[in-house]
Amino acid sequence: MSITVKDVAKKAGVATSTVSRVINDHPSISEETKKKVRKVMAELGYTPNLAARNLGKQISSAIGVVLPPLDSKERIGNPFHLETIETINDEARNYDMSVAIASARDFDTLLENVQRMHRQKQVDGFILTYSDKDDPVIRYLLEKEVPFTLIGQPYISEEKTIYVDNDNQLLGKQATEYLIAEGHEQILFASNITHENLYYERFFGYQKALMMANLPVYPAATFETPDDYVAFEETLLHTKATAIVVLDDLFAVRMMQLVNLYGYRVPEDISIISFNNSIFATLVHPYLTSIDIDVPSLGKIATQRLMDQLNNKQQRSVRVVVPHRLIKRESVMKRQ
């Protein structure tokens, strides 16, 4: 037979209502009584019914993790999302919270999913794992004053948003500076997304590094249609590029395949550096030189900051910057 609140109350010598208040950590119950009841709960092996507890408290004990629109194979297969979810889930367990995922192929459907989760009280707050200038989700959360944290730099209402991020402009700058230090002068920047803030920040950093070195700055090579891949061969010929800064590891693998298709070798003809230091960095040859953005810390701190909001410990805007480090491998070659 399962242990009930009545069993705990009887052994502890208190009313069942007192046990319920202890479970909910009610301030009307003394610390001495709480310790006594919790000791009995442990001895009997009693586990509180979270659903029943939350019904009375009007909470769900769940965090909603919002992924960006998964509208391409690169997005669906990007290990950043899985690693972020895993980290958030691990940290949420420390708060006895579960995790629910909101995902869709487009922003309209994604917004509907988030609205439903909020209105049905399926979650207590959200963690957004992206920052997109066309995102309606963050506007909804701000309008409804729903607790959330953001992984990335917000486009709007920065003064009202709690967010955790890398210094993506510095990432782009340092990646480019590393290529310059290795003797490269014709350097391109390649990306398969153009709406997220990390694209702009990393591209700005790339531009800054080249301008400071008095080297030519090229428009970003963006890949959103099949024609963009075809046109890239002409870009390589025109610029005589010897190195490429690529937005992330997964797309860097695609870029390695593309330049090989056009007759270039990596790194003998073209060096490639990317970001995230994901599993893909060591699944291809040559191994990718990549900047590690410490995804576990991004997810962990985002969860902690959301829990601070839910526990009324933090209401004002704050930015947390997570450090990064360069991982040198085989995809960058020093030019003589």
C-alpha positions in Angstrom: 0.0 0.0 0.0 1.2 3.5 -0.8 1.9 5.9 2.1 -0.6 8.8 2.4 -0.7 12.2 4.0 -2.9 10.7 6.8 -0.1 8.1 7.6 2.5 10.9 7.9 0.2 13.0 10.0 -0.6 10.1 12.4 3.0 9.2 13.0 4.1 12.8 13.3 1.2 13.6 15.7 -0.1 16.5 13.6 -3.1 17.3 11.6 -3.2 16.3 7.9 -3.6 20.0 7.0 -0.3 20.6 8.8 1.4 18.0 6.6 0.0 19.7 3.5 1.3 23.0 4.6 4.8 21.5 5.3 4.8 20.0 1.8 4.0 23.5 0.4 6.6 25.1 2.7 3.9 27.4 4.2 5.4 30.2 6.4 2.7 29.6 9.1 4.4 26.3 10.1 7.4 26.6 12.4 10.8 25.2 11.3 10.8 22.7 14.1 7.5 21.3 12.9 8.7 21.2 9.3 11.8 19.3 10.3 9.8 16.8 12.3 7.2 16.2 9.6 9.9 15.9 6.9 11.8 13.4 9.0 8.7 11.2 9.2 8.1 11.6 5.5 11.6 10.3 4.8 11.2 7.4 7.3 8.0 6.3 5.7 9.2 6.9 2.1 6.4 9.3 1.4 6.6 11.2 -1.9 4.3 14.3 -2.3 1.9 14.2 -5.2 3.2 17.1 -7.3 0.1 17.4 -9.3 -2.1 17.7 -6.2 0.4 20.1 -4.6 0.6 22.3 -7.6 -3.2 22.4 -8.1 -3.5 24.2 -4.8 -0.6 26.5 -5.5 -1.7 27.3 -9.1 1.7 26.3 -10.5 2.8 23.5 -12.8 6.4 22.9 -11.7 7.6 22.9 -15.3 9.8 25.0 -17.5 9.0 25.6 -21.1 12.0 25.5 -23.5 11.3 27.3 -26.7 13.4 26.3 -29.8 13.7 28.4 -32.9 11.7 27.4 -36.0 13.1 24.1 -37.1 12.7 24.8 -40.8 15.7 23.1 -42.2 17.8 19.9 -41.8 20.6 22.0 -40.3 18.3 23.5 -37.7 16.8 20.1 -36.8 20.1 18.4 -36.6 22.0 21.2 -34.8 23.5 19.6 -31.6 23.3 23.0 -29.8 19.5 22.5 -29.3 19.9 19.0 -27.8 22.8 20.0 -25.6 20.9 23.0 -24.3 17.8 21.0 -23.5 19.9 18.4 -21.7 21.6 21.0 -19.6 18.4 22.8 -18.8 16.8 19.5 -17.8 19.7 18.6 -15.5 19.6 22.0 -13.8 15.7 21.9 -13.5 15.9 18.7 -11.6 17.7 20.5 -8.8 14.6 22.6 -8.4 12.2 19.6 -8.7 11.0 21.1 -12.1 10.3 19.2 -15.3 10.9 20.5 -18.8 8.4 20.9 -21.7 9.5 21.6 -25.2 7.9 24.1 -27.6 8.9 23.6 -31.3 7.5 24.2 -34.7 8.5 24.8 -38.3 7.4 28.4 -38.4 6.9 31.3 -36.0 3.1 31.4 -36.3 2.8 27.8 -35.1 5.5 28.3 -32.5 3.6 31.2 -31.0 0.4 29.2 -30.9 2.2 26.4 -29.0 3.7 28.9 -26.4 0.3 30.6 -26.0 -1.4 27.3 -25.3 1.3 26.2 -22.8 0.9 29.6 -21.0 -2.9 29.7 -21.0 -3.3 26.1 -19.9 -0.7 26.7 -17.1 1.4 23.8 -18.4 4.6 25.7 -17.4 5.5 28.4 -15.0 8.0 30.2 -17.3 10.0 29.9 -20.4 13.6 29.8 -21.6 14.1 31.0 -25.2 17.1 29.4 -26.9 17.5 31.9 -29.7 17.1 35.7 -30.5 15.4 36.4 -33.8 14.4 39.9 -35.0 11.1 38.5 -36.4 10.2 36.6 -33.2 6.6 37.1 -32.0 7.1 34.8 -29.0 9.2 37.3 -27.0 6.7 40.0 -27.7 3.9 37.8 -26.4 5.8 37.0 -23.2 6.7 40.6 -22.6 3.1 41.7 -23.2 1.6 39.1 -20.8 4.4 39.6 -18.3 5.3 35.9 -18.4 8.6 35.0 -16.6 11.3 34.1 -19.1 15.0 34.1 -19.7 16.7 34.4 -23.1 19.8 32.6 -24.4 21.1 35.3 -26.7 21.0 39.1 -26.9 17.5 40.5 -27.3 16.4 42.8 -30.2 13.7 44.5 -28.2 13.1 45.6 -24.6 16.7 44.8 -23.5 16.1 46.8 -20.4 13.3 44.4 -19.4 14.9 41.2 -20.3 17.0 38.8 -18.3 19.4 37.0 -20.7 22.6 35.0 -20.8 24.9 35.1 -23.8 28.4 34.9 -25.1 30.0 38.0 -26.4 29.3 37.0 -30.0 30.9 40.1 -31.5 34.1 39.3 -29.6 33.8 35.7 -30.9 33.6 36.8 -34.5 36.5 39.2 -34.0 38.8 36.7 -32.3 38.0 34.0 -34.8 39.0 36.4 -37.6 42.1 37.6 -35.8 43.3 34.0 -35.4 43.1 33.6 -39.2 44.9 36.9 -39.7 47.6 35.8 -37.3 48.0 32.6 -39.4 48.7 34.7 -42.4 45.3 34.9 -44.1 44.2 38.2 -45.7 41.3 37.3 -48.0 38.8 36.0 -45.5 35.0 35.4 -46.0 32.2 35.1 -43.5 29.5 32.4 -44.2 26.1 31.8 -42.6 22.9 29.9 -43.3 20.8 32.2 -41.1 20.3 35.9 -41.4 17.7 36.8 -38.7 19.2 35.7 -35.4 21.2 38.1 -33.4 24.3 35.9 -33.2 24.7 36.2 -37.0 24.8 40.0 -36.8 27.1 40.0 -33.8 29.6 37.5 -35.2 29.6 39.2 -38.6 30.2 42.6 -36.9 33.1 41.1 -35.1 34.5 39.7 -38.3 34.2 43.1 -40.0 35.9 44.9 -37.0 38.9 42.5 -37.0 39.5 43.1 -40.8 39.1 46.8 -40.6 41.5 47.1 -37.7 44.0 45.1 -39.7 43.4 47.2 -42.9 42.3 44.1 -44.8 39.4 43.9 -47.3 36.0 43.3 -45.8 33.5 41.2 -47.9 29.7 41.0 -47.7 28.5 38.0 -45.7 28.1 34.9 -47.9 24.6 33.9 -46.9 23.0 30.5 -47.9 19.2 30.5 -47.8 18.4 29.2 -51.3 19.9 26.6 -53.7 21.1 29.4 -55.9 23.3 30.7 -53.1 25.3 27.5 -53.1 25.8 27.7 -56.8 26.9 31.4 -56.7 29.5 30.7 -54.0 31.9 29.3 -56.6 32.1 32.7 -58.2 32.6 34.4 -54.8 35.6 32.2 -54.2 37.1 32.9 -57.6 36.4 36.7 -57.3 37.8 37.2 -53.8 40.6 34.6 -53.9 39.6 33.7 -50.4 42.0 31.5 -48.4 39.9 31.3 -45.2 36.3 31.3 -44.1 34.7 32.1 -40.8 31.5 30.0 -40.6 28.6 30.6 -38.2 28.6 27.2 -36.5 30.2 23.7 -36.7 27.2 22.0 -38.4 27.2 24.5 -41.3 31.0 24.4 -41.4 30.7 20.7 -42.4 28.5 21.7 -45.2 31.0 24.4 -46.3 33.8 21.9 -46.3 31.8 19.7 -48.6 31.0 22.7 -50.8 34.5 24.0 -51.3 35.7 20.4 -52.0 33.0 20.2 -54.7 34.5 23.3 -56.3 38.0 21.7 -56.2 39.5 23.3 -53.1 41.2 21.4 -50.3 40.7 22.1 -46.6 43.0 23.4 -45.1 45.6 23.4 -47.9 43.6 25.8 -50.1 41.0 27.2 -47.8 41.1 27.3 -44.0 37.8 27.1 -42.0 37.0 28.2 -38.4 33.6 27.9 -36.8 31.8 28.1 -33.4 30.2 25.9 -30.7 32.9 23.1 -30.6 30.1 20.5 -31.0 30.4 16.8 -31.7 30.6 17.6 -35.4 34.0 19.3 -34.9 35.7 15.9 -34.5 33.4 13.8 -36.7 34.9 15.1 -39.9 38.4 15.3 -41.4 40.2 17.6 -41.1 39.0 18.2 -37.5 37.4 21.6 -37.2 39.1 24.5 -35.4 36.2 25.9 -33.4 35.4 28.3 -30.6 33.8 26.6 -27.6 30.9 28.7 -26.3 30.3 26.6 -23.1 26.7 25.5 -23.9 26.3 23.8 -20.5 26.9 27.1 -18.7 24.4 28.9 -21.0 21.7 26.4 -20.2 22.5 26.2 -16.5 22.6 29.9 -15.9 19.4 30.5 -18.0 17.6 28.0 -15.8 18.9 29.5 -12.6 17.9 33.0 -13.6 14.4 31.8 -14.5 14.0 30.1 -11.2 15.1 33.4 -9.5 12.2 35.1 -11.2 9.7 32.4 -10.3 10.9 32.6 -6.6 10.7 36.5 -6.7 14.4 36.8 -6.2 15.1 38.7 -9.5 12.8 41.0 -11.5 15.1 43.5 -13.1 17.0 43.2 -16.4 20.4 41.5 -16.2 22.9 40.2 -18.7 25.2 37.3 -17.9 28.2 36.8 -20.3 29.6 33.3 -20.5 33.3 33.0 -21.4 34.6 31.1 -24.5 37.8 29.6 -25.7 39.5 28.7 -29.0 40.0 25.0 -29.8 42.8 24.7 -32.4 42.5 21.7 -34.6 43.3 20.8 -38.3 41.0 22.9 -40.4 43.2 26.1 -40.3 46.6 26.1 -41.9 49.3 28.8 -41.5 50.1 30.6 -44.8 53.8 31.1 -45.6 
